[in-house]
Amino acid sequence: MNVRRSLAVAVLSVGMLSLAACGEESGTPQSAINVSDVAGKAPEVKYDGDFTPSKVEVSELKAGKGPKAKADDLVSVHVWLQNSYDEAVKIDTYQKDAEPLEMVLSEDIQEGFRKAVIGHSAGAVTLVTGPANEVFPGTGYLVFGVGDEDGLVLRAEILEIKSTEERDAYLKKQKDEQAAAEKKQKESEEAQAKALEDSEKLIAAAEKNALPKAKGRPVRKADWAPKVDFSTDVPTMDFSGKPKPTGKLQVTELIKGKGKTVKAGDGVAVKYVGQVWGGDAPFDSSYSRGDNLTFVVGAGQMIKGFDAAVVGKTVGTRIIVQIPPAQGYGENGNEAAGIKGTDTIVFAVDIVGAS
């Protein structure tokens, strides 16, 4: 179990507890730093120059009382961790919205935390210093965003060493929560697989009897709609003399089909061309590719305006839909298609199949 907390900032001030020297000559010993031992409060730390420890050192700043913590005990502990290289605080459980950590001192716990607690009594305040890759061996230090040889200052305040019964209950709760999470994950994966299977069946059904193009009775389009030239492989739109977009979704029919009425949850097959309102050329077209766009209506597979435009329309129908940014690609637009966040987009769509 890796222990993580949000960043905080340590306060540098007077009233420090000076530690006895116990480092080696080739690196900076713990005597080069001053760390406060006030219980219930984040430590104040002051460095005497650069602190570049060459080995791991463990000290007890304040003694506790009673039995000492041992491997596999459940403990409650305040933890404060700082990178001495840039003095960035990586863990601070003394913060207003934070809580002491509860951990079982098993081999799953990162080594630095075990060193800070095992062998010390409740009430003790301990200090662990050393290179990051030795305080947290292997790749354990990476979770804190520090360099492998950065100096770390880890102060722990042991609040409670809990009973065997409490530990067993804690472990059971963790096991039950893990089992519940795994069950939920499995159910989610099964539901996603089922939804994908259902979607594929709906789309296959829509494609099975799809028309080659819109087919039905011609209908007079709304005055706001651009002219669309379908005589070329890629239909183009002419917005000359047309009113500027209203900011609302607008849909008009060019051909009224006689097929099935599309509703939410249906698989749909369409041919389409899309163009930015006022633009000179389409940004995308399925007509030139000779294939259909297929999707399940209301399943979040399409932008909202496109989804909404086909609902209630019949197979064989050709529509023009004008989609404002809010129901299109939003304020971020679609850079790959050359669509800005303020662009209204217009589609001509043949609804050629539905399931």
FIMIVO-995309 format. One record per residue (C-alpha): residue in one letter; x, z, y. Coordinates in nm, 4 decimals, padded with zeros to 6 digits. Layout:
N
+-------+----------+----------+----------+
! kolpa !       c1 !       c3 !       c2 !
+-------+----------+----------+----------+
!     A !        X !        Z !        Y !
...
+-------+----------+----------+----------+
This chain:
355
+-------+----------+----------+----------+
! kolpa !       c1 !       c3 !       c2 !
+-------+----------+----------+----------+
!     M !  00.0000 !  00.0000 !  00.0000 !
!     N !  00.1528 ! -00.1060 !  00.3314 !
!     V !  00.0677 !  00.1162 !  00.6267 !
!     R ! -00.0012 ! -00.0589 !  00.9551 !
!     R ! -00.1155 !  00.0644 !  01.2957 !
!     S ! -00.1497 ! -00.0878 !  01.6424 !
!     L !  00.1274 ! -00.0854 !  01.8988 !
!     A !  00.1718 !  00.1953 !  02.1517 !
!     V !  00.4260 !  00.2922 !  02.4178 !
!     A !  00.6408 !  00.6057 !  02.3931 !
!     V !  00.6879 !  00.8236 !  02.7064 !
!     L !  01.0500 !  00.9060 !  02.7928 !
!     S !  01.1016 !  01.2457 !  02.9516 !
!     V !  01.2854 !  01.5802 !  02.9282 !
!     G !  01.2214 !  01.8628 !  02.6825 !
!     M !  01.3958 !  01.6997 !  02.3848 !
!     L !  01.5273 !  01.8520 !  02.0660 !
!     S !  01.8895 !  01.7508 !  02.0030 !
!     L !  01.9805 !  01.6742 !  01.6414 !
!     A !  02.2990 !  01.7740 !  01.4616 !
!     A !  02.5426 !  01.4907 !  01.3908 !
!     C !  02.5306 !  01.3632 !  01.0371 !
!     G !  02.6032 !  00.9878 !  01.0710 !
!     E !  02.9109 !  00.7954 !  00.9751 !
!     E !  03.1739 !  00.6811 !  01.2192 !
!     S !  03.1042 !  00.3075 !  01.1814 !
!     G !  02.7440 !  00.3444 !  01.3090 !
!     T !  02.5481 !  00.5487 !  01.5581 !
!     P !  02.4559 !  00.8918 !  01.4152 !
!     Q !  02.1295 !  01.0743 !  01.4750 !
!     S !  02.3118 !  01.2952 !  01.7232 !
!     A !  02.2943 !  01.0026 !  01.9637 !
!     I !  01.9187 !  01.0367 !  02.0062 !
!     N !  01.6917 !  01.3171 !  02.1221 !
!     V !  01.3472 !  01.3417 !  01.9632 !
!     S !  01.0792 !  01.5978 !  02.0502 !
!     D !  00.9227 !  01.8076 !  01.7732 !
!     V !  00.5976 !  01.9136 !  01.9437 !
!     A !  00.3175 !  01.9158 !  01.6854 !
!     G !  00.0035 !  01.7182 !  01.7553 !
!     K !  00.1704 !  01.4981 !  02.0122 !
!     A !  00.3521 !  01.1654 !  02.0023 !
!     P !  00.7286 !  01.2208 !  02.0267 !
!     E !  00.9371 !  01.1731 !  02.3348 !
!     V !  01.2583 !  00.9904 !  02.2552 !
!     K !  01.5727 !  00.9432 !  02.4593 !
!     Y !  01.8705 !  00.7367 !  02.3522 !
!     D !  02.2303 !  00.8120 !  02.4463 !
!     G !  02.3274 !  00.4456 !  02.4745 !
!     D !  02.2527 !  00.1858 !  02.2077 !
!     F !  02.1304 !  00.3274 !  01.8793 !
!     T !  02.2572 !  00.1111 !  01.5916 !
!     P !  02.2473 !  00.3220 !  01.2740 !
!     S !  02.4498 !  00.1970 !  00.9773 !
!     K !  02.2745 !  00.4030 !  00.7097 !
!     V !  01.9520 !  00.5908 !  00.6437 !
!     E !  01.9461 !  00.9552 !  00.7578 !
!     V !  01.6660 !  01.2051 !  00.7047 !
!     S !  01.6367 !  01.5234 !  00.9135 !
!     E !  01.3819 !  01.8001 !  00.9500 !
!     L !  01.3120 !  01.8651 !  01.3164 !
!     K !  01.0711 !  02.1478 !  01.2453 !
!     A !  01.0253 !  02.3396 !  00.9213 !
!     G !  00.6911 !  02.3687 !  00.7483 !
!     K !  00.5508 !  02.6374 !  00.5222 !
!     G !  00.4417 !  02.6464 !  00.1623 !
!     P !  00.4946 !  02.4047 ! -00.1283 !
!     K !  00.6877 !  02.0862 ! -00.0639 !
!     A !  00.5354 !  01.7423 ! -00.1021 !
!     K !  00.6330 !  01.5598 ! -00.4161 !
!     A !  00.5864 !  01.2128 ! -00.5571 !
!     D !  00.2196 !  01.1203 ! -00.6189 !
!     D !  00.0840 !  01.3944 ! -00.3886 !
!     L ! -00.1950 !  01.3045 ! -00.1463 !
!     V ! -00.0908 !  01.3879 !  00.2103 !
!     S ! -00.2307 !  01.3605 !  00.5585 !
!     V !  00.0401 !  01.2722 !  00.8082 !
!     H !  00.0930 !  01.1565 !  01.1656 !
!     V !  00.3395 !  00.8695 !  01.1850 !
!     W !  00.5311 !  00.7307 !  01.4822 !
!     L !  00.7685 !  00.4362 !  01.4401 !
!     Q !  00.9896 !  00.2732 !  01.7004 !
!     N !  01.2376 ! -00.0141 !  01.7003 !
!     S !  01.5439 !  00.1292 !  01.8751 !
!     Y !  01.6697 ! -00.2201 !  01.9616 !
!     D !  01.3926 ! -00.2958 !  02.2122 !
!     E !  01.2173 !  00.0455 !  02.2045 !
!     A !  00.8902 ! -00.1148 !  02.0969 !
!     V !  00.6569 !  00.1320 !  01.9237 !
!     K !  00.5237 ! -00.0166 !  01.5995 !
!     I !  00.3076 !  00.2704 !  01.4701 !
!     D !  00.1499 !  00.5549 !  01.6653 !
!     T ! -00.1256 !  00.7525 !  01.4945 !
!     Y ! -00.1428 !  00.9879 !  01.7937 !
!     Q ! -00.3246 !  00.7261 !  01.9985 !
!     K ! -00.6746 !  00.8094 !  02.1208 !
!     D ! -00.8601 !  00.5870 !  01.8733 !
!     A ! -00.6163 !  00.6335 !  01.5829 !
!     E ! -00.6289 !  00.8817 !  01.2966 !
!     P ! -00.3636 !  01.0457 !  01.0766 !
!     L ! -00.2743 !  00.8434 !  00.7704 !
!     E ! -00.3774 !  00.9498 !  00.4247 !
!     M ! -00.1488 !  00.8271 !  00.1479 !
!     V ! -00.0665 !  00.9022 ! -00.2108 !
!     L !  00.3128 !  00.9163 ! -00.2330 !
!     S !  00.3329 !  00.6719 ! -00.5206 !
!     E !  00.5859 !  00.3957 ! -00.5620 !
!     D !  00.3377 !  00.1619 ! -00.3925 !
!     I !  00.4061 !  00.3367 ! -00.0631 !
!     Q !  00.6912 !  00.1911 !  00.1413 !
!     E !  01.0153 !  00.3820 !  00.0956 !
!     G !  01.0499 !  00.4963 !  00.4568 !
!     F !  00.7257 !  00.6925 !  00.4438 !
!     R !  00.8202 !  00.8524 !  00.1130 !
!     K !  01.1559 !  00.9651 !  00.2559 !
!     A !  00.9818 !  01.1152 !  00.5578 !
!     V !  00.7403 !  01.3270 !  00.3511 !
!     I !  00.8656 !  01.4017 ! -00.0018 !
!     G !  01.0551 !  01.7294 ! -00.0136 !
!     H !  00.8961 !  01.8698 !  00.3039 !
!     S !  00.6170 !  02.1243 !  00.3508 !
!     A !  00.2939 !  02.1025 !  00.5470 !
!     G !  00.3645 !  02.1619 !  00.9145 !
!     A !  00.7081 !  02.0016 !  00.8957 !
!     V !  00.8170 !  01.7403 !  01.1474 !
!     T !  01.0721 !  01.4999 !  01.0031 !
!     L !  01.2858 !  01.2135 !  01.1291 !
!     V !  01.4087 !  00.9096 !  00.9384 !
!     T !  01.6519 !  00.6677 !  01.1029 !
!     G !  01.8429 !  00.3676 !  00.9778 !
!     P !  01.8562 ! -00.0129 !  00.9640 !
!     A !  01.5130 ! -00.1650 !  00.9144 !
!     N !  01.6018 ! -00.3268 !  00.5832 !
!     E !  01.7134 !  00.0084 !  00.4419 !
!     V !  01.4357 !  00.2265 !  00.5817 !
!     F !  01.1874 ! -00.0275 !  00.4433 !
!     P !  01.3813 ! -00.2118 !  00.1682 !
!     G !  01.3115 ! -00.5604 !  00.0433 !
!     T !  01.0713 ! -00.7330 !  00.2801 !
!     G !  00.8810 ! -00.4158 !  00.3702 !
!     Y !  01.0156 ! -00.4149 !  00.7266 !
!     L !  00.8693 ! -00.7595 !  00.8028 !
!     V !  00.5180 ! -00.6201 !  00.8427 !
!     F !  00.6365 ! -00.4373 !  01.1550 !
!     G !  00.7832 ! -00.7461 !  01.3214 !
!     V !  01.1407 ! -00.6168 !  01.3424 !
!     G !  01.4774 ! -00.7699 !  01.2585 !
!     D !  01.6383 ! -00.6740 !  00.9289 !
!     E !  01.9243 ! -00.4842 !  01.0969 !
!     D !  01.7274 ! -00.3410 !  01.3909 !
!     G !  01.7479 !  00.0364 !  01.4110 !
!     L !  01.4267 !  00.2202 !  01.3260 !
!     V !  01.3207 !  00.5681 !  01.4341 !
!     L !  01.0429 !  00.7090 !  01.2145 !
!     R !  00.8994 !  01.0517 !  01.2947 !
!     A !  00.6432 !  01.2094 !  01.0624 !
!     E !  00.4315 !  01.5214 !  01.1097 !
!     I !  00.2966 !  01.6477 !  00.7772 !
!     L ! -00.0493 !  01.7868 !  00.8431 !
!     E ! -00.1653 !  01.8668 !  00.4911 !
!     I ! -00.0620 !  01.8364 !  00.1281 !
!     K ! -00.3904 !  01.8086 ! -00.0564 !
!     S ! -00.4908 !  01.9463 ! -00.3926 !
!     T ! -00.4729 !  01.7598 ! -00.7202 !
!     E ! -00.8539 !  01.7436 ! -00.7274 !
!     E ! -00.8622 !  01.5917 ! -00.3784 !
!     R ! -00.5965 !  01.3404 ! -00.4777 !
!     D ! -00.7877 !  01.2374 ! -00.7890 !
!     A ! -01.1084 !  01.1973 ! -00.5896 !
!     Y ! -00.9219 !  00.9917 ! -00.3289 !
!     L ! -00.7767 !  00.7636 ! -00.5956 !
!     K ! -01.1167 !  00.7246 ! -00.7626 !
!     K ! -01.2724 !  00.6302 ! -00.4303 !
!     Q ! -00.9997 !  00.3742 ! -00.3690 !
!     K ! -01.0456 !  00.2314 ! -00.7173 !
!     D ! -01.4229 !  00.2114 ! -00.6732 !
!     E ! -01.3853 !  00.0454 ! -00.3328 !
!     Q ! -01.1380 ! -00.2031 ! -00.4762 !
!     A ! -01.3727 ! -00.2833 ! -00.7632 !
!     A ! -01.6621 ! -00.3289 ! -00.5196 !
!     A ! -01.4502 ! -00.5560 ! -00.2988 !
!     E ! -01.3447 ! -00.7641 ! -00.5976 !
!     K ! -01.7062 ! -00.7909 ! -00.7146 !
!     K ! -01.8169 ! -00.8981 ! -00.3684 !
!     Q ! -01.5363 ! -01.1538 ! -00.3515 !
!     K ! -01.6292 ! -01.2918 ! -00.6929 !
!     E ! -01.9962 ! -01.3166 ! -00.5969 !
!     S ! -01.8992 ! -01.4917 ! -00.2727 !
!     E ! -01.6814 ! -01.7416 ! -00.4581 !
!     E ! -01.9575 ! -01.8070 ! -00.7113 !
!     A ! -02.2106 ! -01.8557 ! -00.4313 !
!     Q ! -01.9763 ! -02.0969 ! -00.2532 !
!     A ! -01.9207 ! -02.2912 ! -00.5743 !
!     K ! -02.2965 ! -02.3074 ! -00.6362 !
!     A ! -02.3597 ! -02.4208 ! -00.2777 !
!     L ! -02.0944 ! -02.6906 ! -00.3116 !
!     E ! -02.2452 ! -02.8074 ! -00.6406 !
!     D ! -02.5945 ! -02.8167 ! -00.4891 !
!     S ! -02.4607 ! -02.9988 ! -00.1827 !
!     E ! -02.2919 ! -03.2616 ! -00.3983 !
!     K ! -02.6165 ! -03.3177 ! -00.5927 !
!     L ! -02.8185 ! -03.3569 ! -00.2735 !
!     I ! -02.5677 ! -03.5997 ! -00.1261 !
!     A ! -02.5496 ! -03.8005 ! -00.4469 !
!     A ! -02.9286 ! -03.8285 ! -00.4457 !
!     A ! -02.9269 ! -03.9414 ! -00.0818 !
!     E ! -02.6670 ! -04.2075 ! -00.1589 !
!     K ! -02.8338 ! -04.3310 ! -00.4774 !
!     N ! -03.1094 ! -04.5323 ! -00.3105 !
!     A ! -02.9584 ! -04.5650 !  00.0352 !
!     L ! -03.0563 ! -04.8705 !  00.2413 !
!     P ! -02.7828 ! -05.1049 !  00.3662 !
!     K ! -02.9050 ! -05.0473 !  00.7232 !
!     A ! -03.2054 ! -04.9266 !  00.9201 !
!     K ! -03.5293 ! -05.0968 !  00.8144 !
!     G ! -03.8711 ! -05.0638 !  00.9714 !
!     R ! -04.0793 ! -05.1366 !  01.2807 !
!     P ! -03.8978 ! -05.1945 !  01.6152 !
!     V ! -03.9731 ! -04.9268 !  01.8762 !
!     R ! -03.9191 ! -04.9342 !  02.2555 !
!     K ! -03.6346 ! -04.6938 !  02.3349 !
!     A ! -03.6422 ! -04.4395 !  02.6168 !
!     D ! -03.5199 ! -04.5536 !  02.9587 !
!     W ! -03.2237 ! -04.3138 !  02.9544 !
!     A ! -03.0762 ! -04.4723 !  02.6409 !
!     P ! -02.7882 ! -04.7205 !  02.6688 !
!     K ! -02.8026 ! -05.0737 !  02.5359 !
!     V ! -02.6386 ! -05.0979 !  02.1941 !
!     D ! -02.4920 ! -05.4252 !  02.0674 !
!     F ! -02.5200 ! -05.4310 !  01.6879 !
!     S ! -02.3974 ! -05.7894 !  01.6530 !
!     T ! -02.0339 ! -05.6881 !  01.5965 !
!     D ! -01.8673 ! -05.4905 !  01.3182 !
!     V ! -01.8391 ! -05.1932 !  01.5539 !
!     P ! -02.1522 ! -05.1557 !  01.7705 !
!     T ! -02.0815 ! -05.0846 !  02.1385 !
!     M ! -02.2871 ! -04.9187 !  02.4091 !
!     D ! -02.3478 ! -05.0244 !  02.7677 !
!     F ! -02.4383 ! -04.7415 !  03.0067 !
!     S ! -02.4810 ! -04.9643 !  03.3139 !
!     G ! -02.7691 ! -04.8491 !  03.5348 !
!     K ! -02.8502 ! -04.5519 !  03.3134 !
!     P ! -02.9102 ! -04.2045 !  03.4603 !
!     K ! -02.6422 ! -03.9427 !  03.4191 !
!     P ! -02.6869 ! -03.6988 !  03.1290 !
!     T ! -02.9284 ! -03.4116 !  03.1861 !
!     G ! -02.7309 ! -03.1568 !  02.9859 !
!     K ! -03.0052 ! -03.1528 !  02.7235 !
!     L ! -03.0239 ! -03.3023 !  02.3764 !
!     Q ! -03.2121 ! -03.6352 !  02.3923 !
!     V ! -03.3252 ! -03.8502 !  02.1003 !
!     T ! -03.5033 ! -04.1858 !  02.1029 !
!     E ! -03.5920 ! -04.4344 !  01.8279 !
!     L ! -03.5049 ! -04.8049 !  01.8126 !
!     I ! -03.6493 ! -04.8682 !  01.4660 !
!     K ! -03.9145 ! -04.6592 !  01.2909 !
!     G ! -03.8565 ! -04.6378 !  00.9175 !
!     K ! -04.1198 ! -04.5766 !  00.6486 !
!     G ! -03.9146 ! -04.3643 !  00.4085 !
!     K ! -03.8900 ! -03.9921 !  00.3348 !
!     T ! -03.9038 ! -03.7533 !  00.6315 !
!     V ! -03.5795 ! -03.5624 !  00.6754 !
!     K ! -03.5968 ! -03.1844 !  00.6816 !
!     A ! -03.3438 ! -02.8992 !  00.6909 !
!     G ! -03.1713 ! -02.8585 !  00.3563 !
!     D ! -03.1926 ! -03.2267 !  00.2642 !
!     G ! -02.8943 ! -03.4397 !  00.1766 !
!     V ! -02.8722 ! -03.7310 !  00.4211 !
!     A ! -02.6821 ! -04.0590 !  00.4312 !
!     V ! -02.6329 ! -04.2302 !  00.7675 !
!     K ! -02.4385 ! -04.5052 !  00.9380 !
!     Y ! -02.3290 ! -04.4264 !  01.2931 !
!     V ! -02.1244 ! -04.5173 !  01.5968 !
!     G ! -02.0188 ! -04.2602 !  01.8569 !
!     Q ! -01.9144 ! -04.3164 !  02.2174 !
!     V ! -01.8486 ! -04.0869 !  02.5127 !
!     W ! -02.1185 ! -04.1335 !  02.7774 !
!     G ! -01.9838 ! -04.3840 !  03.0298 !
!     G ! -01.6950 ! -04.4821 !  02.8032 !
!     D ! -01.5863 ! -04.8379 !  02.7360 !
!     A ! -01.5423 ! -04.8183 !  02.3581 !
!     P ! -01.6530 ! -04.6083 !  02.0612 !
!     F ! -01.4393 ! -04.3153 !  01.9443 !
!     D ! -01.5630 ! -04.3493 !  01.5850 !
!     S ! -01.7824 ! -04.5717 !  01.3689 !
!     S ! -01.8846 ! -04.5854 !  01.0050 !
!     Y ! -02.0278 ! -04.9364 !  01.0413 !
!     S ! -01.6828 ! -05.0933 !  01.0415 !
!     R ! -01.5748 ! -04.8911 !  00.7380 !
!     G ! -01.8686 ! -05.0047 !  00.5314 !
!     D ! -01.9434 ! -04.6538 !  00.4084 !
!     N ! -02.2002 ! -04.3869 !  00.4827 !
!     L ! -02.1592 ! -04.0460 !  00.6371 !
!     T ! -02.3238 ! -03.7906 !  00.4093 !
!     F ! -02.4092 ! -03.4281 !  00.4798 !
!     V ! -02.6624 ! -03.1554 !  00.4118 !
!     V ! -02.8849 ! -03.0946 !  00.7128 !
!     G ! -02.8523 ! -02.7449 !  00.8577 !
!     A ! -02.5520 ! -02.6486 !  00.6433 !
!     G ! -02.3106 ! -02.6418 !  00.9373 !
!     Q ! -02.1341 ! -02.9587 !  00.8235 !
!     M ! -02.2142 ! -03.1467 !  01.1460 !
!     I ! -02.2169 ! -03.0668 !  01.5168 !
!     K ! -02.5462 ! -02.9048 !  01.6139 !
!     G ! -02.6863 ! -03.1966 !  01.8120 !
!     F ! -02.6311 ! -03.4481 !  01.5335 !
!     D ! -02.7898 ! -03.2135 !  01.2803 !
!     A ! -03.0932 ! -03.1550 !  01.5012 !
!     A ! -03.1399 ! -03.5250 !  01.5832 !
!     V ! -03.2158 ! -03.6376 !  01.2275 !
!     V ! -03.4676 ! -03.3630 !  01.1442 !
!     G ! -03.8209 ! -03.5047 !  01.1381 !
!     K ! -03.6987 ! -03.8653 !  01.1284 !
!     T ! -03.7782 ! -04.0972 !  00.8391 !
!     V ! -03.5394 ! -04.2933 !  00.6201 !
!     G ! -03.4980 ! -04.6432 !  00.7646 !
!     T ! -03.5111 ! -04.5143 !  01.1226 !
!     R ! -03.2486 ! -04.6054 !  01.3837 !
!     I ! -03.2035 ! -04.3557 !  01.6651 !
!     I ! -02.9922 ! -04.3014 !  01.9728 !
!     V ! -02.8980 ! -03.9394 !  02.0363 !
!     Q ! -02.7362 ! -03.8071 !  02.3528 !
!     I ! -02.5588 ! -03.4753 !  02.2898 !
!     P ! -02.4416 ! -03.2353 !  02.5642 !
!     P ! -02.1092 ! -03.0480 !  02.5159 !
!     A ! -02.2823 ! -02.7240 !  02.4156 !
!     Q ! -02.4390 ! -02.8969 !  02.1137 !
!     G ! -02.1407 ! -03.1194 !  02.0510 !
!     Y ! -01.7755 ! -03.0177 !  02.0463 !
!     G ! -01.8082 ! -02.7378 !  02.3016 !
!     E ! -01.5739 ! -02.6552 !  02.5858 !
!     N ! -01.2671 ! -02.7415 !  02.3767 !
!     G ! -01.3840 ! -03.0956 !  02.3081 !
!     N ! -01.2203 ! -03.2999 !  02.0333 !
!     E ! -00.8717 ! -03.4009 !  02.1387 !
!     A ! -00.8139 ! -03.6263 !  01.8378 !
!     A ! -01.1198 ! -03.8339 !  01.9328 !
!     G ! -01.0417 ! -03.8281 !  02.3053 !
!     I ! -01.3463 ! -03.6128 !  02.3823 !
!     K ! -01.3107 ! -03.3613 !  02.6669 !
!     G ! -01.4993 ! -03.0343 !  02.6821 !
!     T ! -01.7211 ! -03.1718 !  02.9609 !
!     D ! -01.8090 ! -03.4998 !  02.7870 !
!     T ! -02.1582 ! -03.5891 !  02.6762 !
!     I ! -02.1421 ! -03.7959 !  02.3592 !
!     V ! -02.3872 ! -04.0594 !  02.2409 !
!     F ! -02.4510 ! -04.1768 !  01.8851 !
!     A ! -02.6460 ! -04.4671 !  01.7462 !
!     V ! -02.7519 ! -04.3669 !  01.3951 !
!     D ! -02.9152 ! -04.5475 !  01.1035 !
!     I ! -03.0762 ! -04.2992 !  00.8651 !
!     V ! -03.0392 ! -04.4876 !  00.5374 !
!     G ! -03.0982 ! -04.2212 !  00.2715 !
!     A ! -03.2291 ! -03.8706 !  00.2076 !
!     S ! -03.2853 ! -03.6471 ! -00.0940 !
+-------+----------+----------+----------+
